[in-house]
Structures are given as C-alpha cells and as structure tokens.
Amino acid sequence: MLKEIVEQYSDYEELLIANGFDEAVIGIATDFTEPRLIYSVKKCIEIMVENGNSYSDALDYLGFNTFNAYVGEKTPIWCHDDFN
C-alpha cells in the first residue's frame, strides 16, 4: 500500500516513513496541513516479532521510541487496530 500512496501523493513534499514498517501502512490522512501516513500498531508489533523480538519487547520499544515520538506536522498516525 505504501508504494501506491507515495505515487498518488508525489506532488507533496516527502511523507514521513517509519523505516522497516512499510507493510504496516494502512492508509493516509489528508485532513491536516500535510498528509500523514497511518500505520497499524498490530502490524508494527508483528513485524518486530517476526524479526526476533518478543511481543513484550516489541511493545515496549515501539511505545517508547515510536508511538510517542512527535517529529513535526508529518508525524505518522499510529492506529490501534487490534480489539479482539
């Protein structure tokens, strides 16, 4: 999905992309000054677990280093999409 979004929004300045989480992109928000990518929290955790981290370690790392980081207007949106 990331490839299609980047192609469609190529006239905007670069989107802020979280390295290593391309497969976790689930959409784009366009109701802000700059478009912002939307990432699935569930998929981000799954990616980290697939790369050898425990679920708990992945959640701790992402919570501290990623989900709570503000890096300006282009900061991605982290969607909590696991309500099973």
C-alpha positions as CSV (number, residue, x, y, z in Angstrom):
1,M,0.0,0.0,0.0
2,L,2.9,2.4,0.7
3,K,4.0,2.4,-2.9
4,E,0.6,3.3,-4.2
5,I,0.3,6.1,-1.6
6,V,3.7,7.6,-2.5
7,E,2.8,7.5,-6.2
8,Q,-0.6,9.2,-5.6
9,Y,0.8,11.9,-3.3
10,S,4.0,12.6,-5.2
11,D,3.2,16.3,-5.6
12,Y,3.5,16.7,-1.8
13,E,6.8,17.0,0.0
14,E,8.1,13.7,1.2
15,L,5.9,11.7,3.5
16,L,7.4,10.7,6.8
17,I,8.0,7.0,6.5
18,A,8.9,4.8,9.5
19,N,11.8,2.6,8.4
20,G,11.2,-1.1,8.5
21,F,7.4,-0.8,8.7
22,D,6.3,-0.4,5.1
23,E,4.0,-3.4,5.4
24,A,2.2,-1.8,8.4
25,V,0.9,1.2,6.4
26,I,-2.9,1.0,6.2
27,G,-3.7,4.4,4.8
28,I,-3.2,8.1,4.7
29,A,-4.8,11.0,6.5
30,T,-5.3,14.1,4.4
31,D,-7.3,16.3,6.8
32,F,-4.1,18.0,8.0
33,T,-1.8,20.6,6.5
34,E,0.4,17.8,5.3
35,P,-0.7,14.3,4.5
36,R,0.3,11.8,7.2
37,L,0.7,8.0,6.8
38,I,-1.4,5.8,9.0
39,Y,0.3,2.7,10.5
40,S,-1.3,-0.4,12.1
41,V,0.1,-0.8,15.6
42,K,-0.8,-4.5,15.4
43,K,1.2,-4.9,12.2
44,C,4.2,-3.0,13.6
45,I,4.3,-5.3,16.6
46,E,4.0,-8.4,14.3
47,I,6.9,-7.1,12.1
48,M,9.1,-6.7,15.2
49,V,8.1,-10.2,16.5
50,E,8.9,-11.7,13.1
51,N,12.4,-10.1,13.4
52,G,13.1,-11.9,16.6
53,N,11.7,-9.7,19.3
54,S,9.3,-10.9,22.0
55,Y,5.8,-9.4,21.9
56,S,6.5,-7.6,25.2
57,D,9.9,-6.2,24.0
58,A,8.3,-5.0,20.7
59,L,5.5,-3.2,22.5
60,D,7.9,-1.6,25.0
61,Y,10.3,-0.5,22.2
62,L,7.6,0.9,19.9
63,G,5.8,2.6,22.8
64,F,8.9,4.4,24.0
65,N,10.7,5.1,20.7
66,T,8.0,5.3,18.0
67,F,4.4,5.8,19.1
68,N,5.0,8.7,21.4
69,A,7.6,10.5,19.2
70,Y,6.5,13.8,17.7
71,V,8.5,14.8,14.7
72,G,6.5,17.7,13.3
73,E,3.5,18.1,11.1
74,K,4.3,14.9,9.2
75,T,4.4,12.6,12.3
76,P,2.6,9.4,11.3
77,I,-0.6,8.3,12.9
78,W,-0.4,5.1,14.9
79,C,-3.8,3.3,14.6
80,H,-4.6,0.8,17.4
81,D,-6.5,-1.7,15.3
82,D,-6.4,-4.9,17.4
83,F,-9.6,-5.1,19.5
84,N,-10.0,-8.9,19.6
